[in-house]
Amino acid sequence: MINKHTNMKIKTVLSGLLITLLSGCNSTGDISIDDFESGNFDKWSIEGDAFGEKPIEGSYKGQQPVSNFQGKFLANSFQGGDDTRGVLTSKEFTIERDYINFLIGGGKNEDTYVELIINENSVYRSHSFVESEALQWLTWDVKAYHNQKAIIRIVDNQRGGWGHILVDQIEQGNKAKSVFMNNYKLSFDANQKYILLPIEKEAPEVAIQLSVDGKNVGEQMNVRLAQTHINYWFPIHIDAYKSKKVELAFAPIKTTDIWYQQIKQSDTFEYNYDETYRPIYHFSPPYGWMNDPNGMVYKDGEYHLFYQYNPYGTRWGNMHWGHAVSKNLRKWEHLPVALFPDALGTIFSGSAIIDKSNTGGFGKDALIAIYTSAGKNQTQSIAYSLDNGRTFTTYDQNPVLTDSNIVDFRDPKVFWHDASAQWIMSLATSQTITFYGSKNLKEWNKLSEFGEGIGSHGGVWECPDLFPLTYDGKTKWVLFVSINPGGPNGGSATQYFIGDFNGKTFTPDTMNYPLWLDYGRDNYAGVTWSDIPATDGRRLFIGWMNNWDYANNTPTENFCSAMTLPRELKLAHNGEHLVVSSIPVKEINELRRENQRFDNQKIEKSYTFDKLLKDNVGAYEMEFVVKPQGATAFEFKLFNQNNEQMRFIFDLKNKTLAVDRSKSGKVDFSDNFAQTVINAPLPTKNSYKIRLFVDKNSTEIFVNDGEVVQTNTMFPTAAYNSLSFDNEQGIISVENISVYNLK
Ligand code: FRU
């Protein structure tokens, strides 16, 4: 019996025969360029030491196991580790088939690649698609080069992580073996508003370049295009290119993916804005990923909030500055994206100021953004706006500050220092903060460096802010430094120092550092608003309500992350030492709708307040005072009908306020979201005044006017509508209990 398989084989043999008969030579079988099975590089010339002297059987010592190669040997540039470099150049051969297929693995860096050279021109230069020690087929279509002479180069010019390449089984054939496709392009005659991209949250990123009438527009976008299912669609705005030819060019793509048949033009972009965990009264981006608040500045009645923004996904990447404004710190109006990646890099965190005396020469009262350009190196750049932040022009001499010796060199926060008549920039420089001075925002000189041997150094220092606060009629300077990891409860958190600043040097007071602004897990990279009018005089703050430990995995759908409530910072004495206290800005009180009051209770063991609100969508504020009368510990918890709960545990003996979110709802999206209780130090008092804000997926607890603060996210499956108290020994008196619906 001849089955299908043998039948096909026979056909191939027959057609091969036929052509052989006609042409006198076999032109359909695969031709090996090299499979390295000879055990030496006899077909190659060797430069450098990365590939060793011969092909190797699998992996080198210290390398993860190499897999998916064929036979015994392959070319592997891990000889001597990632840092060695080298090139293999093949002997010349003639192109006799339609495709060149080969197996490739290792790093996907710019400088690890396989190259096809014809007539001294580089025709293809291909990198591994993923960082992996498992090799995959890659195919070059060489139909256009039949009978031409060619050379292949295997290049490892990369040091550091994944600085190696793996290659095997290079052959010519008439079948493309790769499921990857190079140089894939999609063209549209633009006549609608958007191109919609189907995205799968966990898929690997694919690089896309937009061009209009043959000219590249903007930088490459890295988008997690759907491989097997679509989580959501995100738009590329093409309204401005009506009746032009808009093209998307893709880095190697997989023909087995579903996205490339689905990308489409559309006049509408619709998504479920009011998804389960969309906060009601906290700022969140319309769609897409958000991290740090940036460029906060006040001008002409508007509070500006820019933010780290990925418009092409709900995970970190493609950093832009998103933009919103508010007249009252309560309601925010979304504005178009303010800053886009450019040739110097993506747009990382930074600040904004109003240049009242036109020191920069961009115009009086220009709104100037100072940010990190995250390219090959991190450098500082500026952009100015003469229309209240609606449009920006990047300075044509960017960058304005560089130091190629420091890898983590970012997050400039600038203010005008009257006493020394100059702009001061605080910049995160690895694990210190460096201060720079400038008269014009364009030329900066180093003033001093702070941070060695003081405070927490568990991770990289980021997002500094230096500002004055008064206590008891005296001016003190506060320096914020965000750190990740190394926070008091793991992951990201903001530490601070209190001291003096003389226009050059910051000198910290002797205190028991580190001190933390917020002991909760979800207040990071926060800084303060610039240019708040003197008549107001407040120091206003907002933070990113998330933690790098798990931010990329949180269970929201079309967007990721919210900001904390805007807060007012003050210096306070907690009975033991000075602290930076924070409370929600007073404007937030205007969000209160119904006020549900409950009678005071003296509680001996436990007590439950049920039905906190009639109409409870999970967005409310709660106020009460707890007076421990002989109790050594008490706790209160919010809970719902699904047995999910958020616990707040006041341990008066051990002087801690612990938050336990281990049973708060969805917790399994990350290993370290809810393992342990989240602790804050708690000075002993006779009375604890509590304000607790709940907004769908967050809790912010302020104790005694913000002397102790914890901000923690959570993902309950239904709104918490009950509050119960428990105590150990003695009694607790719970007084002045109010619950407000917030809108
Ligand atoms: C802090 C941070 C900053 C950086 C930005 C990039 O969360 O790492 O240091 O500028 O995020 O998005």
Boltz pocket constraint, residues with backbone or C-beta under 6 A from the ligand:
constraints:
  - pocket:
      binder: B
      contacts: [[A, 291], [A, 292], [A, 308], [A, 319], [A, 347], [A, 348], [A, 349], [A, 350], [A, 372], [A, 410], [A, 411], [A, 461], [A, 462], [A, 463], [A, 525]]
      max_distance: 6.0
